[in-house]
Amino acid sequence: MGLSGRILLGLLLGVAAGLFFGELAAGLKIFGDIFVRLLQITVLPYIVVSLISGFARMDMQQAKRLALRGTLVLLAIWGLALVMIFTVSLAFPSLEAASFFSSMQGTVTEQTDLLELYLPANIFYSLSNNLVPAVVLFSILVGVALIAVEEKETLVDILDGLNQALTRINGAVVQLTPYGIFAIAAAAAGTMTIDELGRVQVYLMTYISLALLITFWIFPGLVATVSGIPFRQVLATFRDPLVTAFATGNQFVVLPQIAERCKALLAQRRVDSQEAESAIDIIVPVSFNFPSLGKLLVLLFVLFAAWFTDTPLNGGDRVSLAFEGFFSLFGSINIAVPYLLNALRIPADMFQLFLVTGIVVGRFGAMLAALHIIVVSVLGTLALGGLVRVRSGDVLRYLAVSGLCLVALVVGLRLYFSHFVPAAPPRDEVLAEIELMQERVSARIRVDVPEASVTQLAGTRLDHVLYSGILQVGYRPNNLPCSFLTPDGELVGFDVEMAHVLAEDLGVDLEFVPFEFGGLERMLASGQIDMAMSCIAALPDRFAIASFSQPYIDLHLSFVVLDHERELYADVEALRAEPELTIALVSSHYFAPRIHKLLPNAQVVYLEAAEDFFSGDNQGADALLLSAEEGAAYAYRYPRYTVARARDGGIRYPAAYAVPKGDTEMQAFVSNWVDLKRKDGTVDELHTYWMLGGVSQQRGPRWSIIRDVLGWID
C-alpha cells in the first residue's frame, strides 16, 4: 500500500477508534502533538536553504525581468485569490454560539511588533522564535545578493546538499504520517460533539466547492482570456498534472510534468522560442518557493476557525490576516496556521482540526498548487515576452462570468448550510441548563425581602448564624456570572457556589435574600441578611455602608459597548477626541473623578443595577463601566454588546464580601475563610468554572460504542 493509502487507512482507523472509545481516546492527542513537532523540525532550515539556492542560480537579467513582470503576474493571481477567499467566507451561516459566557472575551493580548516580524535584525532570534516573514526576507536578500557573486558554485552545491539532507529527514518523518494522523483523528473523533462535526462540514464544503470552481473555470478561464488559447484546450492541457497532484497529494512530484505541459500550451500559441522554454525552466522551480493558491486557501480555514469558535474579526483583523498570512505562507502551513491562529486570538486547538480536515482538503490543495504553478509559469512567460493580450471586452466578460459563478457559489452554500448545519440552541435554553458544580447544603431562595428584625440580635452575627443554623446571604438576582436566576428559577453563579461552600464549612443551612445597593446597609444592620456575596467591588465609598472581608478575586475594569464601537473604547486617545460621551456607573462614585480626568468631555450617570443599561433605563449612556467578568456575561445575554478593555491591560480592582459595619469578628472570620479557600484551590476552581467558560465544558461523557452500545464502562 502506498503512503497515500496508508494515510487514508490511518484516518479511517483513527475515526473508528475515536467512535469506539469516545473520550478515552483523548489521551492520544499527545502523540499527535509529537508528530506535528517532528514535521516542523526541518521547515525553517528548508526555507532558508531552498530560497537562497533558488535565487542564486539565476543571472541578474533574469532576476530583473522576473521581478518586474513575473511579480506583477504573481500579485494579480494572489489578489484574485484573496478576493475569492474572503468572498466565499460569506457563505458561513450566521451563528450565535450557545456556549456559556467567558470573561476571556475581554482579554487583551500583546500587540504584534511589525518591525520584529518583518525585519530580521537578528536572524538567529527570528529563527528561534518562528518569525517566518523575517526569515523569508533574509533568505531572499541573501539569494539575490549571491546572483552577482562569481564563484558561487561551491556554495550552491553545499546548499543543494543541505536541501537534499533536509528533504531526506522530512521524508523519514512523513513516513510516520499514518500513525500521527491516526492519533490526531482518534482524539478528535473521541471528543468532538455531533454539533461540532456538523459545523466542520462548513469548511469542507466551502473549500472543496471553491477549489472546483477555480480548477474548472477561474484559472483556465484566466489563461484563455489573456492568451487567446481556447478554454477547452487550456483545460485539457492541465488535466494530467492536476490528476497526478490530486492522486499523490503532492505538487512537487509533478514539477517536470508541469514544465512540459506549460511548454506545450505555449506552443499552441506559437510561443516556442528558446527564450520561452528557458523562462519556463526558471519560473517553474522558482515559483514553487512562493505561496501557491493551495497554500493561500489556508486563510479560508483561519476564517472558518474564527467562525467556529465565535471569535469576532473586524476589518482590520481581515486586512492583517491577508497581509501577514501571505508572508507567513512562504514557509510551511504547519507553522503558518498556528501563528495566524495566535495572532487573531483564535484557540490554538483548532490546529488539530486543521490537520484532520487537511487529509481531505490536502489533495485539493495539492491540485490547486500545481494549477497555480502552471498559470504563473504560462502568464509569466507571456509577460516576459510581451505577449499578454488584454482586450477589454474579453476581460470584462471573464470577470462578469467569474463574479456570477462566485455569487452563485456563495448563495448555494448558504442555502445548503441553512438546512444541514445544526443551529445553536437559544441562549435561554443554555442558561436554563446551567447548574452549580455541587449543591452542598439545603438552600432556600427568596425573591422578596423578609421583614427586618424587631429585636436586637444576641451576641455577634457569627454567633447568631451558628445558633440559628441558617446563613442568610444577600444576592443580586441579575448579577451574571456571580449570582443570577435561570429561566427555571434556580439561583446559580460564582458567589452562590461560594455561599454553599461557606455554609458547608459552618455546618448550617442557606437562605438567599435579594438586595440592591441602596438598601444594603439597612439589611445588614437589621439582620435581614448576615452578609452579601455578589461580586461586590470593595471601593472606598462603600466602606461607609458596610465592612468588607479581604478580597477573594480581582476584577478587570472594562467598558460594555455596542459591538461596532469596540475598537473606539479600547483606545483612550481616540475616546478623548470624542466630543460627547456618557459613561454609566453602577452604585459607586469611586471611578467618576478618574473618568473626568481621563476623559474631560465625558458625562457620568449612575445606575442602580447593570441590567438598567440594557433594559432601556440607561439615562442616555453610551457605555457601561463594569468588570470584564460581569460584562462578558451581559454581552452573552445581549449579543449586540461586547466588552472593550484598554489595550495596555487596563485596571484591576478587588471584590470582597460585605458584612455588617463594625462587626470585626464577622469580618475577621470571613477574611480568614477566604484565605483558606484561596489556598486550597476552591476560588481558582470556581473562577475557571464560572468566569473562564468552564461551565460550557461541563457536560456528560460523549457517546461512544464502548459505553453506550457495549456497556463495558460507566
Secondary structure as UniProt FT lines:
FT   HELIX           3..21
FT   HELIX           22..28
FT   HELIX           29..40
FT   TURN            41..42
FT   HELIX           43..56
FT   HELIX           60..65
FT   HELIX           66..70
FT   HELIX           71..88
FT   HELIX           89..91
FT   HELIX           103..106
FT   HELIX           114..118
FT   HELIX           123..128
FT   TURN            129..130
FT   HELIX           132..147
FT   HELIX           153..174
FT   TURN            175..176
FT   HELIX           177..191
FT   HELIX           194..213
FT   HELIX           214..218
FT   HELIX           219..227
FT   HELIX           231..248
FT   HELIX           252..254
FT   HELIX           255..268
FT   TURN            269..270
FT   HELIX           274..287
FT   TURN            288..289
FT   HELIX           293..296
FT   HELIX           298..308
FT   TURN            309..310
FT   HELIX           315..328
FT   TURN            329..330
FT   HELIX           333..343
FT   TURN            344..345
FT   TURN            348..349
FT   HELIX           350..384
FT   TURN            385..386
FT   HELIX           392..420
FT   HELIX           427..433
FT   STRAND          443..445
FT   HELIX           461..468
FT   STRAND          470..475
FT   STRAND          478..479
FT   TURN            480..482
FT   STRAND          483..485
FT   TURN            487..488
FT   STRAND          491..492
FT   HELIX           494..506
FT   STRAND          509..514
FT   HELIX           517..519
FT   HELIX           520..526
FT   STRAND          531..537
FT   HELIX           540..544
FT   STRAND          547..548
FT   STRAND          553..562
FT   HELIX           563..565
FT   HELIX           566..569
FT   HELIX           572..576
FT   STRAND          581..586
FT   TURN            590..591
FT   HELIX           592..598
FT   TURN            600..601
FT   STRAND          602..607
FT   HELIX           611..615
FT   TURN            619..620
FT   STRAND          623..627
FT   HELIX           628..637
FT   TURN            639..640
FT   STRAND          641..644
FT   TURN            647..648
FT   STRAND          652..659
FT   TURN            661..662
FT   HELIX           664..679
FT   TURN            680..681
FT   HELIX           682..691
FT   HELIX           694..697
FT   HELIX           705..709
//
